């Protein structure tokens, strides 16, 4: 059953893994872990094609029509996990429901989803939805690459290559993906070159480069800045920091997944530790009734259905109109005013120079503004970890809060320390003693 997977999406803690690739946290049942990976791993686990099959009632249902590689000799547990995975994928490739009809034109779109298994291990689905080449009316299909690696830009480029080959023939996709599977995943800033033969064109060399800053490689802040004012982004950030319920609305799957990735990335170096579904499939819309925190994306066509649900307080953001449809009401008061203004100044500075910055520069500027917010509010945490002689650390919460001079900042931090994301961050800090902090 698909229920075994909690659909979730978040920001990958790549940098921690780069420093210590072997440090993989043991997953407890139901626990959600960050994706830890190191360079040299496989690029992907599967490439699947999801097609729409006409059912006897006239509706279309998404089904996997192609899978590479086919896995054989799997152990019983692995086989069951694979079956659950392959059952869940079609739902997330066509989250919009079953009302499809053949068409002659369809703009291709790129989006992503994450599936979290009960043991906390996570897989990302990178999707390209397109109309196969041909004449007359036909149905769109989705090429979905399943990987444990969080690097949206890189997989977007791989999907460009897949789409190019699809227009020639399915048979040309296989050797390219085989070449990719045999190549090691590059370290940040490094490039891997894939050789690929295309009939009529000969051998092509495809270069895939990872961004230098690993924690921003799954992110495009530009998508958020184009749709929302800096003031609204701050309200959303304030709600996310206190782990509230957030619902984003847009019609395009790409807009939903890009913007939700971006919101999660604003929390760096903290990680969203709750339900996180960039595009909620129609059959899972009751997710919005959860009493626990969530960050979800819903297609605009389902808005009425969502508003009819018995929901607890949530922030509902319309990405098409760039406005908040429903709020708790205290969003402006959550963050210290002085620090809010500093972040706003940074974001407005970006908006004024909109045309001069590359996507990477925008990512760095925006991330820096929010990282500075955390540095100013909770950056003094290392001084409040007491180390015992055996090397274990204990965080001293009261002296940590008392050390904050600003009354407004202290009020905010007292709420922030109660969040799951702060607790998880401090748990990690208590384990990783830094030598220069090593005085008892």
C-alpha positions in Angstrom: 0.0 0.0 0.0 1.1 3.5 -0.8 0.4 4.4 2.9 3.7 2.9 3.9 5.4 5.9 2.3 4.9 9.2 3.9 5.4 11.6 1.1 7.8 14.2 2.3 10.1 16.7 0.9 12.9 18.8 2.5 16.3 20.2 2.2 19.3 17.9 2.1 22.1 18.3 4.6 24.8 17.7 2.0 27.6 19.7 3.6 27.6 17.6 6.8 27.9 14.5 4.7 30.7 16.0 2.7 32.7 16.5 5.8 32.0 13.1 7.2 30.4 10.8 4.6 30.4 7.8 6.9 28.2 9.5 9.5 24.8 8.1 8.6 22.3 8.4 11.4 20.6 5.1 12.2 16.9 5.3 11.2 14.3 4.5 13.8 10.9 3.4 12.6 8.9 6.4 11.5 11.8 8.7 12.0 12.6 11.2 9.2 16.2 11.6 8.5 18.1 14.0 6.3 19.7 12.6 3.1 23.3 12.0 3.8 25.5 11.1 0.8 29.0 11.4 -0.4 30.5 11.9 -3.8 31.1 8.6 -5.7 27.6 7.2 -5.1 25.3 6.0 -7.9 23.6 8.9 -9.6 20.2 7.2 -9.5 18.4 4.0 -8.6 15.7 3.8 -11.3 14.5 5.5 -14.4 10.8 4.8 -14.9 8.3 6.0 -17.5 4.8 6.5 -16.3 2.1 6.4 -18.9 -1.7 6.9 -18.8 -3.7 3.8 -19.4 -7.4 3.9 -20.2 -9.6 2.0 -17.8 -13.0 0.4 -18.4 -14.8 3.4 -16.9 -13.2 5.7 -19.5 -10.8 7.3 -17.0 -7.1 7.2 -17.4 -4.8 5.8 -14.7 -1.1 6.3 -14.4 0.9 3.1 -14.7 4.7 2.3 -15.0 5.3 1.3 -18.6 9.1 1.1 -18.5 11.6 0.6 -15.7 15.5 0.7 -15.9 17.2 -1.2 -14.5 15.1 -4.3 -13.8 16.1 -5.6 -10.4 16.6 -9.3 -10.0 17.6 -11.6 -7.1 16.2 -9.1 -4.5 15.8 -10.3 -0.9 12.2 -10.5 0.4 12.4 -7.2 2.3 14.0 -5.4 -0.7 11.4 -6.8 -3.0 8.5 -5.6 -0.8 10.1 -2.1 -0.6 10.6 -2.0 -4.3 7.0 -2.9 -4.9 5.8 -0.2 -2.5 8.0 2.3 -4.2 6.9 1.4 -7.7 3.2 1.6 -6.5 3.7 5.1 -5.1 5.6 6.7 -8.0 2.7 6.9 -10.6 0.5 8.8 -8.1 3.2 11.5 -7.7 3.9 11.7 -11.4 0.2 12.4 -12.2 -1.0 14.0 -8.9 -3.7 16.0 -10.8 -6.2 13.1 -10.8 -7.6 10.9 -13.6 -9.4 13.4 -15.8 -7.1 13.3 -18.8 -7.8 13.3 -22.6 -5.4 12.9 -25.5 -4.1 16.3 -26.8 -2.0 17.6 -29.7 0.0 20.1 -27.6 1.4 20.0 -24.0 4.1 22.2 -22.6 6.7 19.9 -20.9 7.3 20.6 -17.2 9.9 19.6 -14.6 9.0 19.0 -10.9 10.1 16.7 -8.1 8.8 14.8 -5.1 10.2 12.9 -2.2 9.1 9.6 -0.7 10.1 8.8 2.9 10.0 5.2 3.9 9.0 4.1 7.4 12.6 3.7 8.4 13.3 7.4 7.6 15.3 6.7 4.4 14.4 9.0 1.6 14.2 9.0 -2.2 13.7 11.9 -4.5 11.7 11.6 -7.8 12.9 14.0 -10.5 10.1 14.3 -13.1 9.8 15.5 -16.7 6.2 15.5 -18.0 6.1 15.7 -21.8 4.1 14.8 -24.9 5.9 12.1 -26.9 6.7 13.1 -30.5 4.2 12.0 -33.1 1.1 13.2 -35.0 -2.5 13.6 -33.9 -3.8 13.4 -30.4 -1.7 11.6 -27.7 -1.3 11.4 -24.0 1.5 13.0 -21.9 3.9 10.7 -20.1 6.4 11.2 -17.3 10.0 10.3 -17.1 10.9 9.9 -13.5 14.4 9.4 -12.1 14.5 8.0 -8.6 17.6 9.0 -6.6 18.8 9.4 -3.0 20.8 12.5 -4.2 19.5 16.0 -3.8 20.7 18.1 -6.8 17.8 19.5 -8.8 19.9 21.5 -11.4 22.0 18.4 -12.2 18.9 16.1 -12.7 17.1 18.8 -14.7 20.0 18.7 -17.2 19.9 14.8 -17.2 16.1 15.0 -18.0 16.9 17.5 -20.9 19.1 14.7 -22.3 16.4 12.1 -21.7 13.8 14.3 -23.4 16.1 14.9 -26.4 16.6 11.1 -26.8 12.9 10.4 -26.4 12.1 12.4 -29.5 14.4 10.0 -31.4 13.5 6.7 -29.8 13.2 5.0 -26.4 16.1 2.7 -27.4 18.5 5.7 -27.4 17.7 6.5 -23.7 18.9 3.2 -22.4 22.7 3.5 -23.2 22.8 7.1 -21.9 21.3 6.0 -18.5 23.6 3.0 -18.4 26.6 5.4 -18.9 25.2 7.6 -16.1 24.8 4.6 -13.8 28.4 3.6 -14.2 29.7 7.2 -13.5 30.4 8.3 -9.9 28.5 11.2 -8.4 30.9 14.2 -8.5 32.0 16.1 -5.4 30.7 19.7 -5.0 32.2 21.9 -7.8 33.5 18.9 -9.7 32.4 17.7 -13.2 31.7 14.2 -14.5 31.6 13.6 -18.3 29.3 11.1 -19.8 29.9 9.7 -23.4 26.8 9.1 -25.3 26.2 7.9 -28.9 23.2 9.3 -30.8 22.3 7.9 -34.2 22.9 10.5 -36.9 24.8 12.8 -34.5 27.6 10.4 -33.4 29.2 10.4 -29.9 28.3 13.3 -27.6 30.1 14.3 -24.4 27.8 15.5 -21.7 29.3 17.4 -18.8 27.5 17.4 -15.5 28.8 19.8 -12.9 27.7 20.1 -9.2 27.5 23.5 -7.7 30.3 24.4 -5.3 27.8 25.1 -2.5 26.3 21.7 -1.8 23.5 23.0 0.5 22.0 25.2 -2.3 22.0 22.6 -5.1 18.4 21.6 -4.7 17.1 25.2 -4.7 16.1 28.1 -6.9 15.2 31.1 -4.7 14.4 33.1 -7.9 11.2 31.1 -8.2 10.0 32.4 -4.9 11.1 36.0 -5.4 9.3 36.2 -8.8 6.0 35.2 -7.1 6.1 36.7 -3.7 7.1 40.1 -2.1 10.0 40.1 0.4 7.5 40.9 3.1 5.3 37.8 2.3 8.5 35.7 2.2 9.3 36.8 5.7 5.8 35.9 6.9 6.2 32.5 5.4 9.6 32.1 6.9 8.3 33.1 10.4 5.6 30.4 10.2 8.0 27.8 9.0 10.5 28.6 11.7 7.8 27.9 14.4 6.9 24.7 12.5 3.3 25.6 11.7 1.0 24.3 8.9 1.8 25.8 5.5 -0.2 25.2 2.3 1.0 26.6 -1.1 -1.3 26.8 -4.1 -0.4 27.0 -7.8 -1.5 25.2 -10.9 1.9 24.3 -12.4 3.7 21.4 -10.7 7.0 23.0 -11.4 6.0 26.2 -9.5 4.8 24.3 -6.5 7.9 22.1 -6.2 10.4 24.9 -6.8 8.8 27.3 -4.3 8.4 24.7 -1.6 12.1 23.6 -2.0 13.0 27.3 -1.7 11.0 27.8 1.5 12.5 24.7 3.1 16.0 26.0 2.1 15.4 29.3 3.9 15.6 27.3 7.2 19.3 26.3 6.6 21.3 25.3 8.7 18.1 23.8 10.2 16.0 21.1 8.5 12.2 20.9 8.2 11.5 17.7 10.1 7.8 17.2 9.4 5.4 16.1 6.5 6.6 17.8 3.4 4.8 17.2 0.0 5.5 19.6 -2.8 2.6 18.3 -4.9 -0.2 16.5 -3.0 -1.9 13.9 -5.2 -5.6 14.3 -5.4 -6.3 11.1 -3.4 -4.2 12.5 -0.5 -5.8 15.9 -0.1 -7.0 15.1 3.4 -3.3 15.6 4.5 -4.4 19.1 5.3 -6.5 17.8 8.2 -3.3 16.7 10.0 -3.0 18.2 13.5 0.8 18.1 13.1 3.0 20.6 11.2 3.2 20.2 7.4 4.4 22.0 4.3 2.4 21.0 1.2 1.7 22.1 -2.3 -1.8 21.8 -3.8 -2.9 22.5 -7.3 -5.2 25.5 -7.5 -8.0 23.4 -9.1 -8.4 21.7 -5.7 -8.8 24.9 -3.6 -12.5 24.6 -2.9 -12.0 20.9 -1.8 -9.2 22.0 0.5 -11.1 24.9 2.1 -14.0 22.5 2.8 -11.8 20.2 4.9 -11.9 20.4 8.7 -8.6 22.1 9.0 -6.7 23.5 12.0 -5.0 26.9 11.7 -2.7 27.1 8.7 -1.0 29.7 6.5 -2.4 29.4 2.9 -0.3 31.0 0.2 -1.5 31.7 -3.4 1.6 31.6 -5.6 -0.4 32.6 -8.7 -1.6 36.0 -7.2 1.3 36.4 -4.8 -0.9 36.7 -1.7 -1.8 35.0 1.5 -5.4 33.6 1.5 -5.5 32.6 5.1 -3.2 33.4 8.0 -3.0 32.9 11.8 -2.7 36.7 12.2 0.5 37.1 14.2 3.0 36.5 11.4 4.4 40.1 11.6 5.1 39.8 15.3 7.0 36.4 15.3 10.5 37.7 14.3 12.3 40.5 16.0 11.5 43.8 14.1 15.2 44.9 13.8 16.2 41.6 12.3 13.2 41.5 10.0 14.2 44.8 8.6 17.8 43.6 8.0 16.5 40.6 6.0 14.0 42.8 4.1 16.8 45.2 3.1 18.9 42.3 1.8 15.9 40.9 -0.2 15.0 44.3 -1.6 18.6 44.9 -2.6 18.4 41.7 -4.7 15.1 42.9 -6.2 16.6 46.2 -7.3 19.5 44.5 -9.1 17.3 41.7 -10.5 19.0 41.5 -13.9 22.6 41.5 -12.8 22.6 38.3 -10.8 22.9 34.7 -11.9 20.7 32.0 -10.3 23.8 31.0 -8.2 24.4 34.5 -7.0 20.7 35.0 -6.1 20.8 31.7 -4.1 23.9 32.8 -2.2 22.5 36.3 -1.5 19.2 35.1 -0.2 20.6 32.2 1.8 23.2 34.5 3.4 20.4 36.9 4.6 18.6 34.1 6.4 21.8 32.4 7.7 22.7 35.8 9.2 19.3 35.9 10.9 20.1 32.6 12.7 23.7 33.7 13.5 22.3 36.8 15.2 19.6 35.0 17.2 21.1 31.5 18.0 24.7 31.7 16.8 26.1 31.7 20.3 24.9 28.1 21.0 28.5 26.5 21.1 29.3 28.5 24.2 26.4 26.9 26.0 27.2 23.2 25.4 28.8 21.8 28.5 31.3 19.0 27.7 31.9 16.1 30.2 35.2 14.4 30.5 34.0 11.4 28.3 33.3 13.9 25.5 29.5 14.0 25.6 27.9 17.4 25.4 24.8 18.9 27.2 23.1 22.0 26.0 22.4 24.6 28.7 19.1 26.1 27.5 18.5 28.7 30.2 21.9 30.4 30.2 21.7 30.2 26.3 18.4 32.2 26.3 19.6 34.6 29.1 22.7 35.5 27.2 20.6 37.3 24.5 20.6 41.0 25.2 17.7 42.0 23.0 14.3 41.5 24.6 12.6 40.9 21.2 15.2 38.3 20.1 15.0 36.5 23.5 11.2 36.3 23.1 11.6 34.7 19.6 14.4 32.3 20.7 12.3 31.0 23.7 9.7 29.8 21.1 12.3 28.6 18.6 14.2 26.4 21.1 10.9 24.4 21.5 10.8 23.4 17.8 11.7 20.0 16.5 14.3 21.5 14.1 16.2 23.2 16.9 16.2 20.1 19.0 17.5 18.0 16.2 20.2 20.5 15.4 21.4 20.7 19.0 21.4 16.9 19.3 23.8 16.8 16.4 25.9 19.5 18.0 26.1 17.7 21.3 27.6 14.7 19.5 30.1 16.5 17.4 32.6 18.1 19.7 34.8 20.7 18.0 38.4 20.5 19.3 38.8 24.2 20.0 35.6 24.1 22.1 37.1 21.2 24.0 37.5 22.7 27.4 35.5 21.1 30.2 
